[in-house]
Amino acid sequence: MNQMRVPLPDSGEGTKLAGGVLLTDVTVQLHENSVPLFVKDELEHLYESLYATLAQFQSKHDASLADVHTYVAYRAGKPCAVLLFRIHGSTARVLNEVMTIGAADIERFASHVFAKYRSVSVIAFHAIRSDIAPRVLRHRFEVSEDIVLPLPASEDEYLAALGKSTRRTVKYYSNKLKRDFPSFQHQVFTGDDITREQVRTIVDMKIAQMEEKHRPSILSEEDVDRMLRTLRSYGVVGIATVDGKVCGGWISYRVGRNDFMDMCVYDEAYHEYRLGTLCCYLAIVDCIAHGGKECHFQWGRDEYKFRFLGVQHNLVDLVIYRTPFAMIAHAGKYWRSAARHLKRKFEERRDPHTSS
């Protein structure tokens, strides 16, 4: 483990002392080829994102994470940034995704990595939210979006904030469903109470919906097992039944005070009851009931996400270069990100929803 003190960039950060002195030092620790045990909790606390958790890293990348380096920056003795990364040739790729990170943290991390690893000439972040551009040599591409619903304190407050049409739909069809099917129930399961059968049932409904739209989708048994492992750590599953038979449901992941909606499905036999809309609403209400801060509908600018008051936040690929020569030498590797960026800019000209 390497440790050093790194001065903060001149961005006004720090703690003002009684004598008017500004404390601007941050301690940085680098754990090479190692992910310390404390990192799991710190990642969840700092970023509250499914895509910045050890469970997600292990599922997406490599269960062992044997060649992963861990960067930890401390301010006043507490972690203020935790970034995991791998080095492939001359590129350091950060594993953390779909999280908010400030320009000062990015600058400090880049400075430390470039100083420590002389062979690294490029640092690549994927799908992060960083509203303030860091003062580094970089390319910044908007590649996706996260539709985020800021949550109020109560269901009544949320229902009152919805548009008149959406509010009327939720109330009318909820009453109609319960009136026509008195046995209707909606139950929420978390952690070890989530069963493989529940997950498989929701997944199969999702596959059926995709096929109905002529968008074939296949989730293998291994995919379901992988989902179940993550669900046991962060999962929230809603199951709707009529006469004991599953008629709809949803899968979400809860990290800190944030929920990440993954699937919301229903049996087509209940289409006239707007059961898909009701399941989505019930998932949001569950997050509110547990003191949630945000519900993330994730990517895809589907109209219903905005009807439920989601706000678009753009996700960017950020590529940082050591030198102008490195920028020229490596620019061609990121043509896919550049193409996605241009495509999004073209589409946004026709998109009525605002983004940030």
C-alpha positions in Angstrom: 0.0 0.0 0.0 1.3 3.4 -1.0 0.3 6.6 0.9 1.0 10.2 0.2 -0.5 13.7 0.8 -1.8 15.4 -2.3 -2.7 19.1 -2.4 -6.2 19.8 -3.6 -6.7 21.7 -6.9 -7.4 25.4 -6.4 -11.2 25.0 -6.4 -12.1 26.5 -3.0 -12.3 23.1 -1.3 -11.2 22.6 2.3 -12.2 23.6 5.8 -11.7 27.2 6.9 -10.0 27.4 10.3 -10.6 30.1 13.0 -7.4 31.9 11.9 -8.6 32.1 8.3 -6.2 29.4 7.2 -7.6 27.0 4.5 -6.9 23.3 5.0 -6.4 21.9 1.5 -4.6 18.6 2.0 -6.0 15.2 1.2 -4.4 11.9 2.0 -4.3 9.3 -0.7 -3.8 5.6 -0.3 -3.2 3.2 -3.2 -3.7 -0.5 -2.7 -2.1 -2.3 -5.6 -3.6 -5.6 -6.8 -5.9 -5.5 -3.8 -9.4 -4.5 -2.7 -9.5 -4.1 1.1 -12.5 -5.3 3.0 -13.6 -1.8 4.1 -14.1 -0.7 0.5 -17.4 -2.5 0.1 -19.2 -0.2 2.7 -17.4 2.9 1.6 -18.4 2.5 -2.0 -22.0 2.1 -1.0 -21.9 5.1 1.3 -20.1 7.5 -1.1 -21.9 6.7 -4.4 -25.1 4.9 -3.5 -25.0 3.3 -7.0 -25.5 -0.3 -8.0 -22.8 0.2 -10.7 -20.2 1.2 -8.1 -20.5 -1.8 -5.8 -18.2 -4.8 -5.4 -21.1 -7.1 -6.2 -21.5 -5.5 -9.6 -17.8 -5.4 -10.3 -17.5 -9.1 -9.5 -20.5 -9.9 -11.6 -19.5 -7.9 -14.6 -15.7 -8.1 -14.6 -14.1 -10.9 -12.6 -15.1 -12.6 -9.4 -11.6 -12.5 -8.1 -10.7 -8.9 -8.9 -7.1 -10.1 -8.4 -5.5 -7.5 -10.7 -7.6 -4.5 -9.5 -6.0 -1.5 -7.8 -7.9 0.5 -5.2 -7.5 4.3 -4.9 -8.8 5.9 -1.7 -8.7 9.6 -1.0 -9.3 10.8 2.6 -10.4 14.2 3.8 -10.4 14.8 7.6 -9.7 11.1 8.0 -12.8 10.0 6.1 -12.9 8.6 2.5 -14.0 11.2 0.0 -13.3 9.1 -3.1 -12.9 5.4 -3.7 -12.0 4.3 -7.3 -11.2 0.8 -8.5 -9.2 0.4 -11.7 -7.3 -2.0 -13.9 -4.3 -1.3 -16.1 -4.3 -2.8 -19.6 -1.2 -1.7 -21.5 -1.0 2.1 -21.4 -4.7 2.5 -20.2 -6.1 2.6 -16.7 -9.8 1.7 -16.8 -11.9 2.8 -13.9 -14.6 0.2 -12.8 -16.9 2.6 -11.0 -19.9 3.5 -13.3 -23.2 5.4 -13.1 -22.1 7.6 -10.2 -21.5 11.3 -9.6 -18.0 12.4 -9.1 -16.6 15.9 -8.9 -13.9 17.5 -11.0 -11.5 17.9 -8.1 -11.7 14.2 -7.3 -11.1 13.3 -11.0 -8.1 15.7 -11.2 -6.5 14.3 -8.1 -7.0 10.7 -9.2 -5.5 11.4 -12.6 -2.5 13.2 -11.1 -1.9 10.3 -8.7 -2.2 7.6 -11.3 0.0 9.3 -13.9 2.7 10.0 -11.2 2.6 6.4 -9.9 2.5 4.6 -13.3 4.8 6.0 -15.9 3.5 3.5 -18.4 0.0 4.8 -18.2 -0.9 7.5 -20.7 -4.7 7.2 -20.7 -7.3 7.0 -18.0 -10.8 6.0 -19.0 -14.1 6.4 -17.1 -17.3 4.9 -18.5 -20.8 6.1 -18.0 -20.3 8.5 -15.1 -22.1 11.7 -14.1 -19.7 14.7 -13.8 -21.4 18.0 -14.4 -18.2 20.1 -14.0 -15.4 19.4 -16.5 -12.1 18.7 -14.9 -9.1 20.7 -15.8 -7.2 17.9 -17.6 -6.4 17.0 -21.2 -9.5 15.0 -22.1 -12.3 13.9 -24.4 -15.8 13.9 -22.9 -18.6 12.0 -24.7 -22.2 11.8 -23.7 -23.0 8.1 -24.2 -26.2 7.3 -22.3 -28.6 8.7 -19.7 -30.0 7.9 -16.3 -33.6 9.0 -15.8 -33.8 9.8 -12.1 -36.9 10.5 -9.9 -36.1 12.6 -6.9 -38.3 11.2 -4.2 -40.6 13.2 -1.8 -41.1 12.3 1.8 -44.5 10.6 1.4 -46.7 8.8 -1.1 -49.4 11.4 -0.8 -46.9 14.1 -1.7 -45.7 12.2 -4.7 -49.2 11.4 -5.9 -50.1 15.1 -5.6 -47.1 16.0 -7.7 -48.0 13.7 -10.6 -49.7 15.1 -13.7 -53.5 15.1 -13.6 -53.8 12.3 -16.2 -51.2 10.0 -14.5 -52.7 10.6 -11.1 -56.1 9.7 -12.4 -54.8 6.6 -14.1 -53.2 5.3 -11.0 -56.2 5.9 -8.8 -58.8 4.6 -11.3 -57.1 1.4 -12.4 -55.9 0.6 -8.9 -59.5 0.7 -7.7 -60.8 -1.2 -10.8 -58.3 -4.0 -10.3 -59.1 -4.5 -6.7 -62.8 -4.3 -7.4 -62.7 -6.9 -10.2 -60.1 -9.1 -8.4 -60.6 -9.0 -4.7 -57.8 -11.5 -4.2 -55.2 -9.1 -5.7 -52.1 -8.9 -3.6 -48.8 -7.1 -3.9 -45.9 -8.2 -1.7 -42.3 -7.0 -1.5 -39.3 -9.3 -0.8 -35.7 -8.5 0.0 -32.4 -10.3 0.5 -32.6 -14.0 1.3 -36.4 -13.9 1.0 -36.1 -13.5 -2.7 -36.5 -16.9 -4.5 -35.1 -18.1 -7.8 -38.7 -18.9 -8.8 -39.7 -15.3 -8.3 -36.8 -14.0 -10.4 -37.3 -16.6 -13.2 -41.1 -15.8 -13.4 -40.4 -12.0 -13.8 -37.6 -12.7 -16.3 -39.9 -14.9 -18.4 -42.6 -12.3 -18.4 -40.0 -9.8 -19.6 -38.8 -12.1 -22.3 -42.4 -12.6 -23.5 -42.9 -8.8 -23.6 -39.8 -8.3 -25.7 -40.8 -11.0 -28.1 -44.2 -9.3 -28.5 -42.3 -6.2 -29.6 -40.2 -8.4 -32.0 -37.1 -7.8 -29.9 -35.9 -11.3 -29.0 -34.2 -11.6 -25.6 -32.5 -14.6 -24.0 -31.5 -14.8 -20.4 -29.8 -18.1 -19.5 -29.9 -20.0 -16.3 -26.5 -18.6 -15.6 -27.8 -15.1 -16.1 -30.6 -15.7 -13.6 -28.1 -17.1 -11.1 -25.9 -14.0 -11.5 -28.9 -11.8 -11.0 -29.9 -13.7 -7.9 -26.5 -13.3 -6.3 -26.7 -9.5 -6.7 -30.3 -9.5 -5.6 -29.4 -11.3 -2.3 -27.2 -8.3 -1.5 -29.2 -5.4 -2.8 -32.4 -6.8 -4.3 -36.0 -5.6 -3.8 -38.6 -7.7 -5.7 -42.3 -6.9 -5.9 -44.8 -9.7 -6.7 -48.4 -9.1 -7.7 -50.8 -12.0 -7.6 -54.5 -12.8 -8.3 -55.8 -16.0 -6.7 -52.2 -16.8 -5.7 -51.0 -16.7 -9.3 -48.3 -14.2 -10.4 -49.8 -11.5 -12.7 -47.0 -9.0 -12.5 -43.9 -7.8 -10.7 -40.8 -5.8 -10.6 -37.1 -6.1 -9.8 -35.1 -3.3 -8.3 -31.7 -2.9 -6.5 -31.4 -0.7 -3.4 -28.0 0.8 -2.6 -28.1 3.3 0.3 -31.1 5.5 -0.3 -31.2 4.9 -4.1 -33.3 2.3 -6.0 -32.3 1.1 -9.5 -35.3 -0.2 -11.4 -34.4 -3.2 -13.5 -37.6 -4.8 -14.7 -41.3 -4.0 -14.4 -43.6 -6.6 -16.1 -47.1 -7.9 -16.1 -49.3 -10.6 -17.7 -50.9 -9.3 -20.9 -54.3 -10.7 -19.6 -54.3 -7.7 -17.3 -53.5 -5.1 -20.0 -56.8 -3.3 -19.6 -56.0 -2.6 -15.9 -52.8 -0.8 -16.8 -51.0 -3.3 -14.5 -47.6 -2.3 -15.8 -48.2 1.3 -14.8 -49.5 0.2 -11.4 -46.5 -2.1 -10.8 -44.1 0.7 -11.5 -46.0 3.0 -9.2 -46.0 0.4 -6.4 -42.2 0.1 -6.8 -41.8 3.8 -6.4 -44.0 3.9 -3.4 -42.0 1.1 -1.7 -38.8 3.2 -2.2 -40.5 6.2 -0.7 -41.7 4.1 2.3 -38.1 3.1 3.0 -36.9 6.7 3.0 -35.5 6.6 -0.5 -33.7 9.7 -2.0 -33.9 8.7 -5.7 -35.4 6.1 -7.9 -33.3 5.5 -11.0 -35.3 4.4 -14.1 -31.9 4.0 -15.8 -31.3 4.3 -19.5 -33.8 4.6 -22.3 -35.9 7.7 -22.7 -39.3 5.9 -22.4 -42.2 8.3 -22.1 -43.6 6.7 -18.9 -40.4 7.5 -17.0 -41.0 11.2 -17.5 -44.7 10.8 -16.7 -43.6 9.5 -13.3 -41.5 12.7 -13.0 -38.1 11.3 -13.9 -35.4 13.8 -14.9 -32.8 13.0 -17.5 -29.1 13.1 -16.3 -26.6 12.4 -19.0 -23.8 9.8 -18.5 -20.5 10.5 -20.1 -17.4 8.6 -21.1 -14.4 10.6 -19.9 -11.0 9.9 -21.4 -8.0 11.7 -19.8 -4.6 11.9 -21.5 -1.2 12.4 -20.1 0.1 14.5 -23.0 -1.2 15.9 -26.4 0.7 13.1 -28.1 -1.2 10.5 -26.1 -4.4 12.2 -27.1 -3.5 11.9 -30.8 -2.2 8.3 -30.5 -5.2 7.0 -28.7 -8.1 9.1 -30.1 -9.0 6.4 -32.6 -9.8 3.9 -29.8 -12.8 5.9 -28.7 -14.6 6.3 -32.0 -17.6 4.3 -30.6 -18.0 6.7 -27.8 -17.7 9.6 -30.2 -20.3 8.1 -32.5 -22.7 7.5 -29.7 -22.2 11.1 -28.5 -23.0 12.5 -32.0 -26.0 10.3 -32.3 -27.4 11.5 -29.0 -26.8 15.1 -29.9 -28.8 14.6 -33.1 -31.6 12.8 -31.2 -31.8 15.5 -28.5 -32.8 18.1 -31.1 -36.1 16.2 -31.4 -36.4 15.3 -27.7 -38.8 17.5 -25.7 -37.4 16.4 -22.3 -34.7 18.5 -20.7 -31.4 16.9 -19.5 -28.7 17.7 -17.2 
